[in-house]
Amino acid sequence: MFATQVFNRQIAGFFSSSRSGTVGAVVTIMLVTFIAHFVFFPLFGLYEDDYILTLPTMDWSWHDLVRSLSNAWIHPTMARPLNYFLRGIFFFFTVHNGHLARGFLLSFALVALNGVLVYAIIRRFGNFFSALVGALVFVLFPLDTSRQILMHQTDLLLGILLLLVCFHLYLGRFYLAAYVLITVSLLNLESFFLPFLVAPILMAGLSGMGSSRKFLKKLITHAVVLGALFGLFVLGRLALGEERARDVTLKAGDTLGRMIRLAVEGPWHGIEALVLRPIDGAIHCDARLLPYALLAIVATAWALSRWGNQDDKKTAAGADEIASRIRGDRRAGPFLLASGLLAWSFSYVLWVPDDYYPPIVGIGRLSGEHAAAAVGAGLAAAGLVAWILSISVIPRRVLALAFSCYCGALVAFGVQIQLSEYVTYWDQTKKFWSALLDQIRDLQDGEVILVEQSSDSRVMPVTKGFPPFAQVSYFPMALPYFVQFPKTWKKTPRVYGLWEGCDYNDVGDGIKLHTPIWDPPIWPSIHSGNFI
């Protein structure tokens, strides 16, 4: 009963815009998120794993949806039934019949909502300025450039959402609900589980640490509970024969070494990106990017100037209250900073598969391994700002202007990623398929189309984030959805990528090409006269 009353008071306080500037913060977060990542969403398309996970859902009937939802639990792919269950629902009601724009709007809503949740976590500590700074660092975190990829809605965006809700439940003293939800999140994607280890540290910054012994006991108990839950999860995956879980346990020594390197190296690359990529955005801020950067600067400066001093105005009547607020900032700052840095480090520990190790990919689909790190970066930035505000004599308006310019540079970088990667790549993809379809009008039943890999963007879709080898891996999935072949044909034609060194084996009077390498059941057998 007491916990419910506390939680209700916290929610009521958060949504009181006259007290906290919540409406201004929400509007700013949404605007900056949209400009930096989704302003060109009508020009986005399908990328890499979207050919496997998104494209097939576009022609689903209600029967297909029900069958997919049941299969998600009966035959859980990679032991992530919730992920595939919710992905089927999301895609059926957004990208069905090829309406990609609705899918990207949902991605925008999820990123913005996560930003608001980060703001709400930090706002519990009482400082509007640092809360908005932390939220904007989260949504603009430059090492993850994969937010726009549709298949990441459930993989990453929903995973972050579940983690942030768990933090809110824990800080609201709904401990059981928090542990239940973080356990459920393992059925979506396990990589967001370990950052929840920092919840007691956040709580200590919010309500006081108490005695060191009591705090340490609470921290150890929390870690033991999470360790037991994760151990049961791993045993369940092993019982299901899940390949990745088996590989990790068989190579325990190598896995431990990777985890340590990931925990150390991942945050370092994030800090490096937070310094260098705004510089890159500012240097390349040409006439195309400048209006978006200026709009972000104005919006951020307006919000920070309008509400950033509100706490000071409220306490202007009493010196004791001002001193109390400053002491609160000084207490909260180190806890926010410490929890942020630890969550940042923990967010990398479970990204041990070869594709994501070491954590150096900073562009394209695989940069999604940095998604959870954005939460840690946001908390750490808020803690640093709260501490600076408690000791600095620099006027807040000056700090607001400096941070607004920093955000503008990050927005310029984000818009550049939209144009150079997502817009350019999808435009190249449409041209590629139009040209290819024009050349295979005489295609017959069972014939195979081979396309040689090329790094020339005039021949094949290729950018820095989407290399040519990735494209040839996804070609086979596309043609049956782009062309409606006669139902009387016995074998549906497919397009296969071919590259130098592509493996093969002899089959009778022909050869079987090992393309794509990840799906042996559809490898093509090539005979004289049956391919283009």
C-alpha positions as CSV (number, residue, x, y, z in Angstrom):
1,M,0.0,0.0,0.0
2,F,2.8,2.4,0.9
3,A,4.7,1.5,-2.2
4,T,1.7,2.2,-4.3
5,Q,1.2,5.6,-2.7
6,V,4.8,6.5,-3.3
7,F,4.6,5.4,-6.9
8,N,1.4,7.4,-7.5
9,R,3.0,10.5,-6.1
10,Q,6.1,10.1,-8.3
11,I,3.9,9.7,-11.4
12,A,1.8,12.7,-10.5
13,G,4.9,14.7,-9.9
14,F,6.4,13.7,-13.3
15,F,3.3,14.6,-15.3
16,S,2.9,18.0,-13.6
17,S,4.3,20.2,-16.4
18,S,4.0,23.3,-14.3
19,R,6.4,21.7,-11.8
20,S,8.9,19.9,-14.0
21,G,8.6,21.2,-17.6
22,T,7.6,17.7,-18.7
23,V,5.7,18.8,-21.8
24,G,8.6,20.8,-23.0
25,A,11.0,17.9,-22.4
26,V,8.8,15.4,-24.2
27,V,8.3,17.8,-27.2
28,T,12.1,18.4,-27.4
29,I,13.0,14.7,-27.2
30,M,10.4,13.8,-29.9
31,L,11.6,16.6,-32.2
32,V,15.3,15.9,-31.8
33,T,14.7,12.2,-32.3
34,F,12.6,12.7,-35.4
35,I,15.1,15.1,-37.0
36,A,18.2,13.1,-36.2
37,H,16.9,9.6,-37.2
38,F,13.6,9.7,-39.1
39,V,13.1,13.0,-40.9
40,F,13.6,11.1,-44.2
41,F,11.6,8.1,-43.3
42,P,9.4,8.1,-46.5
43,L,12.6,7.3,-48.4
44,F,13.7,4.4,-46.2
45,G,13.4,0.8,-47.2
46,L,14.5,-2.8,-46.4
47,Y,18.0,-3.5,-45.1
48,E,19.8,-6.8,-44.6
49,D,17.9,-9.1,-42.2
50,D,14.7,-7.3,-43.2
51,Y,14.7,-9.5,-46.2
52,I,14.4,-12.5,-43.9
53,L,12.2,-11.1,-41.1
54,T,10.2,-8.2,-42.5
55,L,9.6,-8.9,-46.2
56,P,7.9,-12.3,-45.7
57,T,5.3,-10.7,-43.4
58,M,4.0,-8.2,-45.9
59,D,1.6,-10.6,-47.6
60,W,0.4,-12.4,-44.5
61,S,-3.2,-13.3,-44.0
62,W,-4.8,-13.6,-40.6
63,H,-4.2,-17.3,-40.8
64,D,-0.5,-16.7,-41.4
65,L,-0.3,-14.3,-38.5
66,V,-1.9,-16.8,-36.1
67,R,0.3,-19.6,-37.3
68,S,3.4,-17.4,-36.8
69,L,2.4,-16.3,-33.3
70,S,1.9,-19.9,-32.2
71,N,5.1,-21.1,-33.8
72,A,7.0,-18.4,-31.9
73,W,6.2,-20.2,-28.7
74,I,6.1,-23.8,-30.0
75,H,9.4,-23.6,-31.9
76,P,11.2,-20.6,-30.4
77,T,13.9,-19.3,-32.7
78,M,17.2,-18.7,-30.7
79,A,15.1,-19.2,-27.5
80,R,13.5,-15.8,-28.0
81,P,9.8,-16.5,-28.4
82,L,8.6,-13.1,-27.2
83,N,10.8,-11.4,-29.8
84,Y,9.3,-13.3,-32.7
85,F,5.8,-13.2,-31.2
86,L,5.8,-9.4,-31.0
87,R,7.6,-8.9,-34.3
88,G,4.8,-10.7,-36.0
89,I,2.2,-8.5,-34.4
90,F,4.1,-5.3,-35.1
91,F,4.8,-6.1,-38.8
92,F,1.3,-7.3,-39.5
93,F,-0.3,-4.1,-38.4
94,T,2.4,-1.7,-39.8
95,V,4.2,-3.0,-42.9
96,H,1.4,-5.3,-44.1
97,N,1.0,-5.0,-47.9
98,G,4.3,-3.0,-48.2
99,H,3.4,0.0,-46.1
100,L,6.9,0.6,-44.9
101,A,6.3,4.2,-43.7
102,R,4.0,3.0,-40.9
103,G,6.7,0.7,-39.7
104,F,9.3,3.5,-39.5
105,L,6.8,5.7,-37.6
106,L,6.5,3.0,-35.1
107,S,10.3,2.8,-34.8
108,F,10.3,6.6,-34.2
109,A,7.7,6.3,-31.5
110,L,9.7,3.6,-29.7
111,V,12.9,5.5,-29.8
112,A,11.2,8.7,-28.6
113,L,9.3,6.8,-25.9
114,N,12.6,5.3,-24.6
115,G,14.1,8.8,-24.5
116,V,11.1,10.0,-22.4
117,L,11.6,7.1,-20.0
118,V,15.3,7.9,-19.6
119,Y,14.3,11.5,-18.9
120,A,11.8,10.3,-16.3
121,I,14.3,8.1,-14.5
122,I,16.8,11.0,-14.2
123,R,14.0,13.5,-13.3
124,R,13.3,11.4,-10.2
125,F,16.5,12.8,-8.9
126,G,15.1,16.3,-9.2
127,N,17.1,18.2,-11.8
128,F,15.4,19.1,-15.1
129,F,18.6,20.3,-16.8
130,S,20.5,17.1,-16.3
131,A,17.5,14.9,-17.0
132,L,17.0,16.5,-20.5
133,V,20.7,16.3,-21.2
134,G,20.8,12.6,-20.3
135,A,17.7,11.9,-22.5
136,L,19.2,13.7,-25.5
137,V,22.5,12.0,-25.1
138,F,20.6,8.7,-25.1
139,V,18.6,9.4,-28.3
140,L,21.6,10.8,-30.1
141,F,24.1,8.3,-29.0
142,P,26.2,8.2,-32.2
143,L,27.7,4.7,-32.1
144,D,24.4,3.0,-32.8
145,T,23.3,3.9,-36.3
146,S,20.8,1.0,-36.7
147,R,17.6,2.5,-35.1
148,Q,16.0,2.8,-38.5
149,I,16.2,-0.9,-39.4
150,L,12.7,-2.4,-39.0
151,M,13.8,-5.8,-37.7
152,H,15.4,-4.0,-34.7
153,Q,12.0,-2.9,-33.4
154,T,11.7,-6.0,-31.2
155,D,15.4,-6.9,-31.1
156,L,16.6,-3.5,-29.7
157,L,14.0,-0.8,-29.3
158,L,11.6,-3.1,-27.4
159,G,14.5,-4.5,-25.3
160,I,15.5,-1.0,-24.2
161,L,11.9,-0.2,-23.4
162,L,11.6,-3.3,-21.1
163,L,14.9,-2.4,-19.3
164,L,13.8,1.2,-18.7
165,V,10.4,0.1,-17.4
166,C,12.2,-2.3,-15.0
167,F,14.3,0.6,-13.7
168,H,11.1,2.6,-13.1
169,L,9.5,-0.3,-11.3
170,Y,12.5,-0.8,-9.1
171,L,12.8,2.9,-8.2
172,G,9.1,2.9,-7.4
173,R,9.8,0.0,-5.0
174,F,7.8,-2.5,-7.1
175,Y,10.7,-5.0,-6.7
176,L,8.8,-8.2,-7.6
177,A,7.3,-6.7,-10.7
178,A,10.7,-5.5,-11.8
179,Y,12.3,-8.9,-11.4
180,V,9.4,-10.6,-13.2
181,L,9.7,-8.1,-16.1
182,I,13.4,-8.3,-16.4
183,T,13.1,-12.1,-16.5
184,V,10.5,-11.8,-19.3
185,S,12.9,-9.6,-21.2
186,L,15.2,-12.6,-21.5
187,L,12.6,-14.1,-23.9
188,N,13.0,-11.1,-26.1
189,L,16.8,-10.5,-26.1
190,E,19.2,-11.4,-23.3
191,S,21.7,-8.5,-24.0
192,F,19.6,-6.0,-22.0
193,F,19.6,-8.1,-18.8
194,L,22.9,-7.3,-17.2
195,P,22.5,-3.4,-17.1
196,F,19.7,-4.0,-14.6
197,L,22.5,-4.9,-12.1
198,V,22.9,-1.1,-11.4
199,A,19.3,-0.7,-10.1
200,P,20.3,-0.6,-6.4
201,I,23.0,2.0,-7.1
202,L,20.3,4.2,-8.7
203,M,18.0,3.6,-5.7
204,A,20.8,4.6,-3.3
205,G,21.2,7.9,-5.2
206,L,17.5,8.5,-5.0
207,S,16.7,7.6,-1.4
208,G,20.1,7.5,0.3
209,M,22.6,4.7,0.6
210,G,22.2,4.3,4.4
211,S,25.0,2.3,6.0
212,S,27.7,0.8,3.7
213,R,26.9,-2.7,5.1
214,K,23.2,-2.4,4.4
215,F,23.9,-1.1,0.9
216,L,26.4,-3.8,0.1
217,K,24.0,-6.5,1.3
218,K,21.2,-5.1,-0.9
219,L,23.6,-5.0,-3.9
220,I,24.8,-8.6,-3.4
221,T,21.2,-9.9,-2.9
222,H,20.2,-8.1,-6.1
223,A,23.1,-9.7,-8.0
224,V,22.4,-13.1,-6.6
225,V,18.8,-13.0,-7.7
226,L,19.7,-11.8,-11.2
227,G,22.4,-14.5,-11.4
228,A,20.0,-17.2,-10.5
229,L,17.4,-16.0,-13.0
230,F,20.0,-15.8,-15.8
231,G,21.4,-19.2,-14.9
232,L,18.0,-20.8,-15.2
233,F,17.6,-19.1,-18.6
234,V,20.9,-20.5,-19.8
235,L,19.9,-24.0,-18.7
236,G,16.6,-23.6,-20.5
237,R,18.4,-22.7,-23.7
238,L,20.8,-25.6,-23.4
239,A,17.8,-27.9,-22.8
240,L,16.3,-26.6,-26.1
241,G,19.6,-27.3,-27.9
242,E,20.1,-23.7,-28.8
243,E,23.3,-23.4,-30.8
244,R,24.7,-20.1,-29.4
245,A,24.2,-21.1,-25.8
246,R,26.0,-24.4,-26.5
247,D,28.9,-22.7,-28.2
248,V,29.3,-20.2,-25.3
249,T,29.4,-23.0,-22.6
250,L,31.8,-25.2,-24.6
251,K,34.3,-22.3,-24.9
252,A,33.9,-21.0,-21.3
253,G,37.5,-19.6,-21.1
254,D,37.3,-17.8,-24.5
255,T,33.8,-16.5,-23.6
256,L,35.1,-15.0,-20.3
257,G,38.0,-13.3,-22.0
258,R,35.6,-11.8,-24.6
259,M,33.3,-10.6,-21.9
260,I,36.0,-8.8,-20.1
261,R,37.3,-7.2,-23.3
262,L,33.8,-6.2,-24.3
263,A,33.1,-4.6,-20.9
264,V,36.2,-2.5,-21.1
265,E,36.5,-1.7,-24.8
266,G,32.8,-1.0,-25.6
267,P,32.5,2.1,-23.4
268,W,35.8,3.4,-24.6
269,H,34.6,3.4,-28.2
270,G,31.4,5.1,-27.0
271,I,33.2,7.9,-25.3
272,E,35.4,8.2,-28.4
273,A,32.3,8.5,-30.6
274,L,30.7,11.1,-28.3
275,V,33.8,13.2,-28.9
276,L,34.6,12.6,-32.5
277,R,31.3,12.2,-34.2
278,P,29.9,15.6,-33.3
279,I,33.1,17.1,-34.7
280,D,32.5,15.0,-37.9
281,G,28.9,16.3,-38.0
282,A,30.0,19.9,-37.6
283,I,32.8,19.7,-40.2
284,H,30.4,18.1,-42.8
285,C,27.4,20.3,-41.9
286,D,26.7,21.6,-45.4
287,A,23.6,23.4,-46.8
288,R,21.6,20.2,-46.7
289,L,22.3,19.5,-43.0
290,L,22.5,23.0,-41.6
291,P,18.7,23.7,-41.3
292,Y,18.2,20.4,-39.3
293,A,21.1,21.2,-37.0
294,L,19.9,24.7,-36.4
295,L,16.4,23.5,-35.6
296,A,17.7,21.1,-33.0
297,I,19.9,23.8,-31.5
298,V,17.0,26.2,-31.2
299,A,14.7,23.5,-29.7
300,T,17.2,22.3,-27.2
301,A,18.3,25.8,-26.1
302,W,14.7,26.8,-25.7
303,A,13.9,23.9,-23.5
304,L,17.0,24.2,-21.3
305,S,16.7,28.0,-21.0
306,R,12.9,27.9,-20.4
307,W,12.9,25.2,-17.7
308,G,16.5,24.6,-16.8
309,N,16.4,27.4,-14.2
310,Q,13.0,26.6,-12.9
311,D,14.3,24.7,-9.9
312,D,16.3,27.8,-8.9
313,K,13.3,30.0,-9.2
314,K,11.3,27.7,-7.0
315,T,13.8,27.8,-4.2
316,A,14.6,31.5,-4.5
317,A,12.6,32.2,-1.4
318,G,14.9,30.4,1.0
319,A,18.6,29.9,1.1
320,D,18.2,26.7,3.1
321,E,16.1,25.2,0.2
322,I,18.7,26.2,-2.3
323,A,21.5,24.6,-0.3
324,S,19.4,21.5,0.1
325,R,18.9,21.3,-3.7
326,I,22.6,21.7,-4.3
327,R,23.4,19.0,-1.8
328,G,20.9,16.8,-3.5
329,D,22.6,17.4,-6.9
330,R,25.9,16.6,-5.4
331,R,24.6,13.4,-3.9
332,A,22.7,12.3,-7.0
333,G,25.4,13.2,-9.5
334,P,28.0,10.5,-8.4
335,F,25.4,7.8,-8.2
336,L,24.0,8.6,-11.6
337,L,27.5,8.7,-13.0
338,A,28.6,5.5,-11.4
339,S,25.4,3.6,-12.4
340,G,25.6,5.0,-15.9
341,L,29.3,3.9,-16.4
342,L,28.5,0.4,-15.0
343,A,25.4,0.0,-17.1
344,W,27.4,1.1,-20.1
345,S,30.0,-1.6,-19.4
346,F,27.5,-4.3,-18.6
347,S,25.5,-3.6,-21.8
348,Y,28.4,-5.2,-23.9
349,V,29.1,-8.3,-21.8
350,L,26.7,-10.7,-23.6
351,W,27.6,-9.6,-27.2
352,V,30.1,-12.4,-27.5
353,P,29.2,-14.0,-30.9
354,D,31.8,-13.5,-33.6
355,D,29.7,-11.1,-35.6
356,Y,29.7,-8.6,-32.8
357,Y,33.2,-9.1,-31.4
358,P,35.2,-7.0,-30.8
359,P,32.7,-4.1,-30.4
360,I,34.2,-1.9,-33.1
361,V,31.4,-1.7,-35.6
362,G,30.0,1.8,-35.6
363,I,27.8,1.8,-38.7
364,G,25.1,-0.4,-40.2
365,R,23.0,-3.2,-38.7
366,L,25.7,-4.7,-36.5
367,S,26.1,-1.3,-34.7
368,G,23.0,-2.3,-32.9
369,E,25.2,-3.9,-30.3
370,H,25.7,-0.4,-28.9
371,A,21.9,0.2,-28.4
372,A,21.9,-0.6,-24.6
373,A,25.1,1.4,-24.1
374,A,23.1,4.5,-25.0
375,V,21.2,4.0,-21.7
376,G,24.4,4.0,-19.7
377,A,25.8,7.0,-21.7
378,G,22.6,9.0,-20.9
379,L,22.7,8.2,-17.2
380,A,26.5,9.0,-17.0
381,A,26.0,12.3,-18.9
382,A,23.2,13.3,-16.5
383,G,25.3,12.5,-13.5
384,L,28.2,14.4,-14.8
385,V,26.0,17.5,-15.6
386,A,24.3,17.3,-12.2
387,W,27.7,17.3,-10.5
388,I,29.0,20.2,-12.7
389,L,25.8,22.3,-11.9
390,S,26.3,21.8,-8.2
391,I,29.9,23.2,-8.2
392,S,30.0,25.5,-11.3
393,V,29.7,29.3,-11.3
394,I,29.1,29.3,-15.0
395,P,25.5,30.5,-15.8
396,R,23.1,27.8,-16.9
397,R,22.2,29.6,-20.0
398,V,25.8,29.4,-21.2
399,L,25.9,25.7,-20.4
400,A,22.5,25.3,-22.2
401,L,23.9,27.0,-25.3
402,A,27.0,24.9,-25.3
403,F,25.1,21.7,-25.0
404,S,22.6,22.8,-27.6
405,C,25.4,23.3,-30.1
406,Y,26.7,19.9,-29.2
407,C,23.3,18.4,-29.9
408,G,23.1,20.2,-33.2
409,A,26.4,18.6,-34.3
410,L,25.1,15.2,-33.3
411,V,21.9,15.8,-35.2
412,A,23.9,16.8,-38.3
413,F,25.8,13.5,-38.0
414,G,22.5,11.6,-37.7
415,V,20.9,13.3,-40.7
416,Q,24.1,12.6,-42.7
417,I,23.7,8.9,-41.8
418,Q,20.1,9.0,-43.0
419,L,21.0,10.4,-46.3
420,S,24.3,8.6,-47.0
421,E,23.2,5.2,-45.7
422,Y,19.4,4.6,-45.6
423,V,18.2,6.9,-48.4
424,T,21.1,6.2,-50.7
425,Y,21.1,2.4,-50.1
426,W,17.4,2.0,-50.7
427,D,17.6,4.2,-53.9
428,Q,20.4,1.9,-55.1
429,T,18.4,-1.2,-54.2
430,K,15.4,-0.1,-56.2
431,K,17.5,0.7,-59.2
432,F,19.3,-2.7,-58.9
433,W,16.1,-4.7,-58.8
434,S,14.5,-2.7,-61.6
435,A,17.5,-3.3,-63.9
436,L,17.7,-7.0,-62.9
437,L,14.0,-7.7,-63.5
438,D,14.3,-6.0,-66.9
439,Q,17.1,-8.5,-67.9
440,I,15.3,-11.7,-66.8
441,R,12.0,-11.3,-68.6
442,D,12.6,-14.8,-70.2
443,L,12.9,-16.5,-66.8
444,Q,11.6,-20.1,-66.8
445,D,10.4,-22.6,-64.2
446,G,13.2,-23.7,-61.9
447,E,15.9,-21.4,-63.4
448,V,18.5,-19.8,-61.2
449,I,19.8,-16.3,-61.5
450,L,23.4,-15.7,-60.4
451,V,24.6,-12.2,-59.6
452,E,28.3,-11.6,-59.1
453,Q,29.3,-9.6,-56.1
454,S,30.6,-6.1,-56.8
455,S,31.7,-3.2,-54.7
456,D,30.7,-0.7,-57.4
457,S,27.6,1.1,-56.2
458,R,26.5,1.6,-59.8
459,V,26.2,-2.2,-60.2
460,M,25.1,-3.3,-56.8
461,P,23.7,-1.6,-53.7
462,V,26.6,-0.8,-51.4
463,T,27.5,1.8,-48.8
464,K,29.8,1.9,-45.8
465,G,27.2,0.5,-43.5
466,F,25.8,-2.1,-46.0
467,P,28.7,-3.9,-47.8
468,P,28.3,-5.9,-50.9
469,F,28.8,-9.3,-49.2
470,A,25.8,-8.6,-47.0
471,Q,23.6,-8.0,-50.1
472,V,24.5,-11.2,-51.9
473,S,23.5,-13.1,-48.8
474,Y,20.0,-11.8,-48.9
475,F,19.2,-11.9,-52.6
476,P,17.5,-15.3,-52.5
477,M,14.8,-14.2,-50.2
478,A,13.6,-11.3,-52.3
479,L,12.6,-12.4,-55.8
480,P,9.5,-14.6,-54.9
481,Y,8.1,-11.6,-53.1
482,F,8.8,-9.1,-55.9
483,V,7.5,-11.2,-58.7
484,Q,4.3,-13.3,-58.9
485,F,5.2,-16.4,-60.7
486,P,2.7,-18.8,-62.3
487,K,1.3,-21.2,-59.7
488,T,1.8,-24.1,-62.1
489,W,5.6,-23.7,-61.8
490,K,7.2,-26.6,-59.8
491,K,10.2,-24.6,-58.5
492,T,10.2,-20.9,-57.7
493,P,13.2,-19.1,-59.4
494,R,15.6,-17.3,-57.0
495,V,18.4,-14.8,-57.3
496,Y,21.7,-15.9,-55.8
497,G,24.8,-14.0,-55.0
498,L,28.1,-15.3,-56.3
499,W,31.5,-14.2,-55.1
500,E,35.1,-15.1,-55.6
501,G,35.9,-18.2,-53.4
502,C,32.2,-19.2,-53.0
503,D,32.3,-22.8,-51.9
504,Y,30.5,-25.6,-53.8
505,N,30.3,-29.4,-54.1
506,D,29.7,-31.7,-57.1
507,V,26.2,-33.1,-57.6
508,G,25.9,-35.5,-60.6
509,D,26.4,-33.5,-63.8
510,G,26.4,-30.1,-62.0
511,I,27.5,-28.4,-58.9
512,K,25.8,-27.1,-55.8
513,L,26.8,-23.5,-54.8
514,H,26.9,-22.8,-51.1
515,T,25.0,-19.5,-51.3
516,P,23.7,-18.0,-49.1
517,I,26.1,-19.5,-46.5
518,W,23.5,-19.3,-43.8
519,D,20.7,-21.3,-45.5
520,P,21.8,-24.7,-46.9
521,P,18.3,-25.9,-47.7
522,I,17.9,-23.4,-50.5
523,W,21.5,-23.8,-52.0
524,P,21.1,-23.9,-55.8
525,S,22.2,-26.8,-58.0
526,I,23.7,-25.5,-61.2
527,H,23.4,-27.5,-64.4
528,S,24.2,-26.5,-68.0
529,G,21.5,-24.3,-69.4
530,N,19.4,-23.9,-66.2
531,F,20.8,-20.6,-65.0
532,I,21.1,-16.9,-66.0
